[in-house]
Amino acid sequence: MKKIILTLLAACLVMTGFSQTAFTLSGKIIAGPDTNIGLYYLNASGQWQEDTCKLVNGEFSFNGKILGPEIAHLTVYKGTYKTRPDNDPNKVSLFIEPSTIIATGSYNHIKDTRFTGSKSEDEYNSLQMQYGDITKEYDAISQRFDAENTKYKKAKDAHASEKIIDSLHENLENIRKEYEAIIPKYLVADRQFIITHPSSYVSTFTLSIDKTQWPADTVRALYNGLNSAIRGNVNGEDIQKFLDEIEDNSAGRTAKIFATADIDGKNISLAEFKGRYVLLDFWASWCMPCREGTPHLMELFKRYNQSGLDIVGVSADDNADAWRKAVNHDGVNIWHNVLYQPIGNKDKSKSITNQYGIHVFPTKILVGKDGVIIGRYNGTEENDALDKELAEIFK
């Protein structure tokens, strides 16, 4: 990491030379002595880069090259630089772009820093204004969730009774449901922004974040409505990859064959089920919406199993004990259960969830007797569609 300290200005030079992708982020942060500032962003080589320097009389300047407008993270700190969570009081995110951006803020109030000179940042702020009181409601829920989560973690570390841990976990789930109730309010504002700002980087950034919240057809329509140039940025590519994965694992496509060991250590392959209908249930022990839908799934299994329906539960757990406990507790050991990949395997590129382009839990994929996908059902809102499909098949 190159660090250059000038007499009156601390200049952090990322790359020499300027072009249409050059940016400058400078300004003044009111802070005490021995305070540093760090910038984390995606550079022109497509690599995430961390650059740091000391504040001199509160002033700083970062120069570098980027591929185009993008999200970056600015952190003011003392001591050694390290990656900090988004709720750190001295970390703030902003949109940088090929321009000169000026920052004005103060230590311990970094999230209130004002940035000028970035059109994308201005557009993002206008979107935030559209949220109105939704953000206040969200922040209040987040504070309660963080407080309850701290209690939950302390109880687990202290090996509290299962009754206490379950009670605290239930509290977390109740708060999570409040959070989920707010999401649609955000989505209304996000969708309107994306439609009215087809050339904005913020539109691709927002759509990339929201893509799992909408049906694939909605995401595709919003994506196609964007300016062709803006679709080519890193977020646009992410959205296109997402849509390609969904399409490649939807009705009419041949189901990907996987072979692995089940919960009892027996080898199992999707190829074994040829001649029967198979419902792949992608879930996890930590996914409460998944487990809340288990009783209904069990009803379907009992109703159609003798007529030719099998279920293979594919868990996204990385904790085998939690997985086994959930399988036994929920009674889903009446059907086949496998993990999305072996415990300890860090290469997720060949995992079952990756093969099927799973981004939402729960997701269910119904495979026909010929190995061709009949339907894909994301979340819990598409249970009715699955019920109707099965009723038609087994009428």
Disulfide bonds with the S-S distance in Angstrom:
Cys12-Cys53 2.21
Cys287-Cys290 2.16
